[in-house]
Amino acid sequence: MGRPKNFAQKFVEFSNPFLASTAHVFETACQCSIKPRKLGIKKDTSIREEIAAFIDVKGHYYHDERKDFFESLLVFMTPQKTYLNISSRLLGEEYETMCDDVRDVGAEFCNMILGNTRPGLKDLGYKISVAIPRMSIGRVSKIPYVADSPVFILPFESDIGGFQIELCYKLGRTIE
C-alpha cells in the first residue's frame, strides 16, 4: 500500500510526541537540555555512529471511525563518547570506556523515550505495542527499518554531546 496523501502531516503528528519525550528524558535523566539541528532523510540502512539502540513500535491508529495498522521504528544513535556521557549521568558514576555496566543503557534510553511518548500517541488515537529494544555496538550492523518507509533523521546537540533520533513510520491497511 502506498503512502497516504497526507503522509507528511501524519508523520509530523506522529513524531511530535517522540521529540517532546526525547527532550523530557534528557532534561530529567541526564540533567541537560537538547537543541535540535536540521532534519534529514536517510538514504540507507547503515549505522553511522558507534552505538545504536532501536525498538519496534507497532499497533493501531484509530481515526474517522476506522482502525489502521501502523508500524514504525525508533532508533537512538550516538557516538561512543556521548553514549558514555549519557551513561555516566544516568548511572551516577563516571565511565570512560565501554563495559558491561553500560552495555544496555541505550536500550533503556529507548524505553524511557517510548514510555514518555505513549500518552501523547494515545491522545492522537494510537494504541501501540512494542518489542524489546535491541542494541548495536560498532558500525557493522544494519538497522531493520520499516520497509517502504522514509527514515527521518532528527539530530540534536547537548552539553554532553551530539546524538540523533531516527524514526520511520508507515500506515498500513484499514482493519474492519
N, C-alpha and C positions, 0 to 999 in steps of 0.2 A: 504494500500500500504506500503511495506517495505521501509526501508531507502535505498537511492541510494548508489552504491559502493563508491562514492566519498563523502559520508556524512561528514566525519571528515574535509575534505578540505573545503566543503561548509560551515560548521559550523564556522570554523576559519575565513573564508572570511566574513561571516555574522556578527560575533561577534566583529571583529576589530573596526568597527565604534562605537559600544557601549562602548568599552574600552577607545577609544580616547575621546569620548564625556564625559564620566564619569570624566576623568582626567581634561578636559577643564572646566566642570561645577564646580568641586571642586576648581580649581585654580581661576576662575573668581568670582564665587558666594560666596565661603567660604574663599577665600584668603589663601588656603593651598594646598600643594601638597599631592598626594597619592602614596602609594607604594604597588604594587601587591604582594600577597602571593601565595601559591601553589594552583593551580586549582584542583577542586574536582568534583565528580559526586554525586548528591543527591539520596538517596535511597527511600525517602518517600515524602509525601506532607505536612508534618508538618512545622509549623513556629518555628524556633529555637531561634529567637530573639523576643524582646518585641514589636517591631514595624516593619510592612512590608507595603510597597506600591507596587502595581502591576498594569500593564497595558497590555492589549492585543494588539498585533501588527500583523496584517494580511494583505494580499494583493496578488500581483502577482509578479513573478520573470520572467523577460524576458531574454531569452538566447537561443543561437543556433536556432534562428527563431521559438522558442517555447514560450509558456506562461504557467507557472506552478503556481498553487495556493500554498501559503505558510501560515503558522501560527506560531506564537511564543508568548512568554510571557516574559516580562521584570519585574523582582522583585528587589526592593531595600529594603534590610533588615538590621536593626541596633538595637543595644541595646538602651534603653531609654536615657542613659547618652550621647551617641554620637548624638542621634536624637535632644536632647535639645541643644547641642553644635552647630549642623548644623543650627537649628532654630535661635539660637542667632546670628550667623554670617549672615544668610540671612535677618533677620528682624532688625538687628542693636540694639537689646535690649537683656539683659540677661534673660534667662529662666532656672529655676532650677527645675520646676515641670511642668507636663503636664497641659495644659489649652486650652481653645477654640482658642486662638491666634495661637497656633502651631499645632492644630489637623490635618490640611491639608498640612503641609509643605512637608511631604513625597510624597504626590500625586503631588505637584508642582515640587518637585525634579525629579520625574519620567518624567513629562512633559518636564522639562529642558533637561534632558539627551536625551530623544527621539527627541526633537526638534533639538538638535545639531547632532543627529545621521542621521537624514533624508537625508542630502546632500550626505553623504558617501554611504548610502544604494542606493540612486538614481544612483550614479555613477557605482554601481555594477549591476544595472538592476532591482532593487526592486522598485515597486510602492506600497506604504503602505497606509493602513487606520488604524486608531487607535480608541480605545474606551476611555471612561472616566476612569482615574485611580481610583483605589479603595484602601482603607486603612484597615489595621487590627492592632488594638492596643490590646495587650495581646497575650497570646500564645494558645488560644483555637481554633482558626480558622485553616482551611485547605486552601491551595492555589490551584486554579483551573488550574494546569499545563496542557499543551497540551498533549492529550492522545498519548501514544506510542512514546513519545519523551524523550530522556535523559535530565535531568536537570543539567546544569553545574553551579557549584558554583565558583564564582570569588571573593575571599576575598581580602580586602585591609586594610592597616594601614594608619593612618594620624595623625597629631598632635592634632586633635580634637576627635580621637577615631577610632575604627575599625568598619567596615561595610562590607556587601557583596552584590554583584550583582548576581542574579541567572537568567539564560537565558536558555530557551528551544526553539527548532526550528524544524520544520517539513516541508519538501517539500511534496506537495500533487500531485494530478493528473495533467496531461497536459490538458490544455483547448484549444480546437480547435478554 
